[in-house]
């Protein structure tokens, strides 16, 4: 019996049907992607892995069916089924059966393609990354939903285009599926620093470091932790800067840190890159390289530099662009400035920050404790306020519980200080990882720690008595509390942890 004849068996027919459906779905999705111009990193999982795997199963069934048919013919001397029947379309019964089979086939083909499209689309969604397959990613999903990048899909940054990124993400995804199914998810989840796409392939697809920005204005409103919740404002000019070959006078934060004027390399001493003992800055115009070594640190040897040195890009400062967990002090300040927490309630700032920062086993426990804690404080310490302004207290408690659910995830052991934010220097080392005045060259020149390198204080003080700068160099920082000159010798984060002070 010739080899093609062995394919006439039910198992091979089933395999052929599966292979045809998988092929049609793959062709449909490829045409859809080509027509729409879409670039779907996770969608490639379906087109290039899942559907080919289904096609392979179909081909395997064809082969198994042929092998079984060969054994059947050798044993019985006849095929398991007759050849394809001859359809006489003049026979109304056979004509009807043919029409029914054709309609069912078309419906099945459409259904498979439609289901493939829905799966293709779903794998690109934020819901897939944050909920469907990654329940453990709830903290990141919530933070993303409240971030400036809420309209940017997870895969745009965490996978990106290209075959290499796709394969690497799939290999990593297999391990993630395993730890989720076995409930072996680490708590908190470590930041996948080594697996992140380069910023030039993700951030810089939308953001352009070579674009020059004039100084950006920011008004920061703080409330002190005293009985009166004394307000304190700082008006800043952020020297974002930037610029490229087409713009003369490139300067500012972006120009110096994003490869416009300099190429910065560094070797961290910890996996999270919170400590940076060695920095090398190469002037792009002259090629002159200058090395800075932290106080008490040992210079890494050339092998370590070649193996571990990282070229600084956007993500080294903006390391939490879509997954920030805001400190209680910062969130309460903002809520008080917006009026969702009444700033005239006595000692509301200190009390609110203390309640938010406490340890709770579950979110429900936190909601109950925060609400009852605020009510108990005013009932005990300010009974007149509780008697006359119970609604203000209740609304402030509601705002606090909303803040908690947005920034605290006790089941995953995640809160504001779990993942330090390097953008700034108030509640984490941030800029001071390098710009602490203690990174020096062999000749003793220190890497600048001058605040005016990055921002200028144009006004500061109480809202009704702001001190305004009289010149372009701004004001010297004035600490709202009486700490003498300690602020000049200490990092902000040494005192300002984001929680109770």
MISEGU-306476 format. One record per residue (C-alpha): residue in three letters; x, y, z. Coordinates in pm, whole numbers, padded with zeros to 5 digits, always signed. Example, Ala and Ser with C-alpha at 12.3 -4.5 7.8 and 13.67 -1.06 7.14 Angstrom:
// MISEGU-306476
ala+01230-00450+00780;ser+01367-00106+00714;
This chain:
// MISEGU-306476
unk+00000+00000+00000;unk+00133+00342-00095;unk+00209+00583+00192;unk-00067+00837+00111;unk-00321+00562+00140;unk-00237+00516+00507;unk-00372+00866+00579;unk-00727+00746+00524;unk-00824+00696+00890;unk-01023+00890+01145;unk-00725+00992+01362;unk-00534+01132+01063;unk-00848+01315+00948;unk-00873+01477+01294;unk-00506+01573+01282;unk-00551+01724+00935;unk-00850+01928+01057;unk-00652+02061+01355;unk-00355+02150+01132;unk-00579+02329+00880;unk-00755+02531+01151;unk-00423+02628+01315;unk-00280+02732+00977;unk-00586+02939+00888;unk-00580+03113+01228;unk-00209+03190+01191;unk-00252+03329+00841;unk-00550+03536+00957;unk-00356+03690+01247;unk-00050+03761+01032;unk-00267+03936+00773;unk-00446+04127+01049;unk-00115+04246+01197;unk+00015+04343+00851;unk-00300+04539+00763;unk-00332+04721+01097;unk+00042+04781+01127;unk+00029+04654+01485;unk+00337+04539+01672;unk+00216+04291+01930;unk+00494+04133+02138;unk+00267+03901+02337;unk+00050+03841+02030;unk+00355+03680+01877;unk+00316+03417+02150;unk+00002+03298+01971;unk+00122+03341+01613;unk+00472+03198+01643;unk+00450+02959+01938;unk+00098+02858+02030;unk-00051+02808+01682;unk+00259+02628+01546;unk+00240+02402+01852;unk-00125+02325+01769;unk-00025+02265+01405;unk+00246+02029+01527;unk-00010+01835+01732;unk-00223+01800+01420;unk+00072+01670+01214;unk+00162+01432+01496;unk-00192+01294+01498;unk-00170+01240+01123;unk+00152+01041+01171;unk+00012+00837+01460;unk-00302+00764+01258;unk-00092+00643+00962;unk+00117+00423+01192;unk-00195+00270+01344;unk-00346+00225+00997;unk-00035+00039+00878;unk-00067-00201+01173;unk-00438-00243+01111;unk-00387-00327+00743;unk-00107-00572+00824;unk-00330-00745+01075;unk-00662-00753+00885;unk-00558-00711+00523;unk-00803-00421+00465;unk-00816-00049+00544;unk-01006+00070+00851;unk-01234+00288+00638;unk-01320+00301+00271;unk-01186+00569+00043;unk-01362+00905+00030;unk-01723+00847-00081;unk-01840+00963-00420;unk-02093+01242-00389;unk-02365+01244-00649;unk-02495+01599-00633;unk-02804+01485-00819;unk-02903+01303-00500;unk-03094+01561-00282;unk-02994+01386+00043;unk-02622+01387-00035;unk-02643+01743-00166;unk-02800+01854+00162;unk-02534+01676+00367;unk-02260+01843+00164;unk-02415+02188+00220;unk-02449+02122+00595;unk-02086+02003+00623;unk-01965+02306+00427;unk-02161+02549+00647;unk-02037+02384+00965;unk-01680+02397+00830;unk-01709+02767+00746;unk-01862+02841+01087;unk-01586+02642+01258;unk-01317+02821+01057;unk-01465+03161+01145;unk-01499+03065+01511;unk-01136+02952+01536;unk-01010+03270+01370;unk-01230+03493+01586;unk-01122+03315+01905;unk-00758+03345+01797;unk-00803+03717+01743;unk-00960+03764+02086;unk-00675+03570+02247;unk-00422+03771+02042;unk-00581+04096+02158;unk-00613+03990+02522;unk-00248+03896+02555;unk-00160+04258+02470;unk-00385+04404+02740;unk-00294+04538+03081;unk-00561+04309+03229;unk-00370+04002+03103;unk-00047+04115+03267;unk-00201+04244+03588;unk-00492+04007+03650;unk-00546+03708+03421;unk-00212+03533+03460;unk-00032+03740+03719;unk-00248+03772+04030;unk+00070+03831+04226;unk+00124+04145+04018;unk-00166+04332+04181;unk+00062+04599+04335;unk+00219+04675+03998;unk-00119+04673+03822;unk-00272+04918+04071;unk+00032+05148+04062;unk+00030+05140+03680;unk-00339+05233+03673;unk-00263+05551+03871;unk+00058+05644+03689;unk+00130+05885+03401;unk+00184+05574+03185;unk-00159+05424+03252;unk-00241+05430+02879;unk+00084+05251+02791;unk+00052+04873+02780;unk+00280+04659+02994;unk+00428+04478+02695;unk+00537+04805+02532;unk+00806+04843+02799;unk+00854+04498+02947;unk+00874+04309+02617;unk+00908+04549+02328;unk+00964+04458+01963;unk+01218+04211+01828;unk+01267+03836+01829;unk+01536+03832+02099;unk+01316+04020+02347;unk+01022+03797+02262;unk+01211+03472+02324;unk+01366+03604+02645;unk+01028+03715+02777;unk+00876+03373+02699;unk+01153+03188+02879;unk+01108+03418+03177;unk+00731+03374+03151;unk+00758+02996+03188;unk+00930+03042+03523;unk+00669+03300+03627;unk+00386+03060+03546;unk+00555+02790+03755;unk+00602+03009+04064;unk+00244+03138+04043;unk+00094+02788+04008;unk+00305+02655+04295;unk+00246+02966+04510;unk+00622+03018+04527;unk+00604+03386+04436;unk+00863+03586+04635;unk+00715+03856+04856;unk+00798+04123+04762;unk+00881+04040+04400;unk+01237+04146+04313;unk+01274+04411+04047;unk+01379+04237+03721;unk+01655+04490+03659;unk+01872+04265+03444;unk+01578+04167+03220;unk+01455+04518+03144;unk+01468+04639+02786;unk+01721+04918+02717;unk+01564+05261+02756;unk+01654+05352+02396;unk+01418+05074+02281;unk+01132+05155+02518;unk+01134+05501+02684;unk+01294+05671+02387;unk+01032+05539+02150;unk+00819+05824+02289;unk+01060+06046+02484;unk+01352+06226+02319;unk+01652+06324+02537;unk+01790+06538+02255;unk+01487+06765+02275;unk+01565+07077+02478;unk+01326+07179+02754;unk+01326+07519+02919;unk+01325+07510+03302;unk+01003+07350+03425;unk+00808+07503+03710;unk+00696+07304+04011;unk+00510+07422+04318;unk+00552+07187+04612;unk+00312+07224+04905;unk+00405+07059+05233;unk+00235+07057+05571;unk+00439+07030+05888;unk+00359+06770+06151;unk+00256+07022+06417;unk-00085+07086+06567;unk-00167+07357+06313;unk-00046+07159+06009;unk+00160+07464+05914;unk+00184+07488+05534;unk+00522+07536+05365;unk+00575+07595+04995;unk+00876+07560+04767;unk+00863+07694+04412;unk+01123+07527+04190;unk+01265+07561+03844;unk+01369+07212+03733;unk+01661+07243+03491;unk+01555+06953+03268;unk+01753+07084+02973;unk+01861+06847+02699;unk+01958+06937+02345;unk+02138+06779+02054;unk+02372+06857+01764;unk+02111+07086+01606;unk+02080+07294+01923;unk+02360+07509+02058;unk+02420+07526+02431;unk+02293+07184+02535;unk+02277+07174+02914;unk+02069+07065+03211;unk+01987+06730+03369;unk+01909+06540+03047;unk+02208+06678+02857;unk+02448+06561+03126;unk+02288+06227+03209;unk+02135+06093+02885;unk+02440+06075+02661;unk+02401+06417+02497;unk+02715+06579+02643;unk+02865+06289+02838;unk+02865+05913+02850;unk+02829+05802+03211;unk+02927+05453+03325;unk+02899+05317+03676;unk+02948+04997+03874;unk+02691+04941+04152;unk+02777+04744+04463;unk+02431+04591+04505;unk+02184+04426+04263;unk+01923+04700+04312;unk+02176+04972+04216;unk+02105+05169+04532;unk+02478+05211+04606;unk+02718+05335+04338;unk+03082+05352+04452;unk+03247+05402+04109;unk+03153+05639+03827;unk+03327+05726+03501;unk+03223+06028+03295;unk+03351+06056+02938;unk+03320+06389+02757;unk+03166+06308+02419;unk+03342+06596+02244;unk+03699+06546+02369;unk+03690+06180+02471;unk+03840+06273+02810;unk+03734+06026+03081;unk+03718+06114+03452;unk+03671+05856+03726;unk+03508+05919+04064;unk+03535+05683+04362;unk+03318+05698+04673;unk+03477+05764+05007;unk+03621+05442+05152;unk+03547+05239+04837;unk+03796+05031+04640;unk+03823+05084+04267;unk+03691+04783+04072;unk+03951+04614+03853;unk+03929+04632+03474;unk+03768+04288+03450;unk+03490+04397+03686;unk+03445+04723+03495;unk+03410+04541+03163;unk+03170+04286+03307;unk+02957+04499+03538;unk+02981+04861+03420;unk+02647+05000+03302;unk+02599+05296+03070;unk+02353+05531+03235;unk+02017+05585+03062;unk+01668+05708+03150;unk+01579+05416+03376;unk+01871+05478+03614;unk+01692+05786+03750;unk+01333+05726+03635;unk+01337+05371+03770;unk+00967+05366+03869;unk+00803+05539+03571;unk+00480+05339+03587;unk+00492+05162+03924;unk+00547+05422+04196;unk+00426+05364+04550;unk+00396+05707+04704;unk+00515+05775+05061;unk+00242+05850+05317;unk+00379+06199+05379;unk+00370+06286+05010;unk+00020+06148+04958;unk-00122+06322+05265;unk+00039+06654+05159;unk-00126+06627+04819;unk-00464+06533+04963;unk-00449+06826+05206;unk-00348+07066+04928;unk-00645+06945+04720;unk-00883+06959+05017;unk-00980+06590+05020;unk-00825+06587+05367;unk-00926+06901+05556;unk-00603+07084+05653;unk-00784+07273+05930;unk-00836+06954+06132;unk-00588+06973+06423;unk-00277+06753+06383;unk-00430+06574+06085;unk-00095+06556+05900;unk+00099+06374+06173;unk-00195+06153+06270;unk-00275+06052+05911;unk+00087+05965+05828;unk+00117+05759+06146;unk-00200+05562+06070;unk-00098+05497+05709;unk+00252+05382+05806;unk+00141+05125+06064;unk+00170+04753+05981;unk-00154+04574+05892;unk-00205+04210+05798;unk-00470+04268+05530;unk-00622+04564+05344;unk-00955+04513+05523;unk-00781+04527+05859;unk-00608+04848+05750;unk-00934+05014+05643;unk-01096+04932+05976;unk-00794+05039+06181;unk-00737+05365+05993;unk-01103+05468+06015;unk-01141+05381+06383;unk-00797+05520+06465;unk-00874+05864+06323;unk-01211+05877+06493;unk-01061+05765+06825;unk-00787+06029+06802;unk-01033+06316+06762;unk-01282+06172+07010;unk-01002+06150+07270;unk-00776+06449+07191;unk-01025+06690+07032;unk-01379+06596+07139;unk-01513+06936+07031;unk-01386+06875+06676;unk-01539+06528+06667;unk-01869+06664+06791;unk-01894+06948+06539;unk-01701+06815+06239;unk-01767+06442+06231;unk-01832+06455+05854;unk-01490+06614+05789;unk-01322+06344+05997;unk-01517+06068+05817;unk-01428+06206+05472;unk-01061+06237+05569;unk-01068+05876+05688;unk-01218+05770+05355;unk-00940+05952+05169;unk-00678+05780+05385;unk-00819+05434+05314;unk-00817+05516+04941;unk-00451+05618+04968;unk-00376+05294+05152;unk-00536+05070+04890;unk-00340+05249+04618;unk+00003+05223+04779;unk+00006+04940+05034;unk-00021+04567+04962;unk+00051+04370+05280;unk-00013+04030+05122;unk+00276+04096+04882;unk+00477+04291+05145;unk+00483+04599+04924;unk+00472+04959+05040;unk+00639+05289+04950;unk+00988+05202+05071;unk+00999+04851+04921;unk+01123+04981+04588;unk+01326+05305+04629;unk+01248+05571+04371;unk+01568+05726+04230;unk+01390+06026+04080;unk+01484+06290+04333;unk+01647+06262+04672;unk+01395+06339+04948;unk+01277+05998+05073;unk+01543+05780+04905;unk+01910+05836+04813;unk+01826+05892+04446;unk+02059+06160+04308;unk+02278+06137+04617;unk+02390+05790+04515;unk+02649+05983+04312;unk+02602+06353+04391;unk+02677+06333+04762;unk+03001+06531+04751;unk+03192+06219+04855;unk+03268+06077+04511;unk+03610+06218+04424;unk+03879+06182+04160;unk+04233+06069+04231;unk+04329+06436+04258;unk+04052+06509+04508;unk+03795+06683+04285;unk+03443+06593+04398;unk+03148+06512+04177;unk+02924+06815+04219;unk+02667+06820+04497;unk+02548+07174+04423;unk+02167+07180+04436;unk+02164+07450+04168;unk+02298+07200+03915;unk+01950+07050+03883;unk+01699+07297+04025;unk+01666+07655+04145;unk+01451+07765+04439;unk+01255+08068+04322;unk+01038+08102+04635;unk+00994+07932+04970;unk+00813+07982+05298;unk+00458+08003+05432;unk+00194+08083+05168;unk+00125+08429+05307;unk+00489+08517+05356;unk+00682+08367+05066;unk+01042+08470+05020;unk+01106+08527+04648;unk+01441+08512+04471;unk+01573+08845+04354;unk+01813+08701+04095;unk+01846+08418+03843;unk+02048+08198+04081;unk+01755+08142+04313;unk+01753+08110+04690;unk+01954+07895+04926;unk+01737+07622+05070;unk+01584+07705+05406;unk+01464+07411+05615;unk+01117+07477+05762;unk+01219+07319+06092;unk+01501+07436+06312;unk+01773+07186+06227;unk+02063+07429+06201;unk+02303+07338+05921;unk+02247+06962+05949;unk+02063+06962+05616;unk+02392+07059+05449;unk+02585+06759+05583;unk+02310+06492+05580;unk+02110+06337+05301;unk+01740+06424+05307;unk+01648+06055+05325;unk+01839+06018+05652;unk+01545+06192+05823;unk+01268+06201+05564;unk+01176+05836+05524;unk+00829+05912+05387;unk+00665+05790+05709;unk+00637+05945+06056;unk+00928+06181+06131;
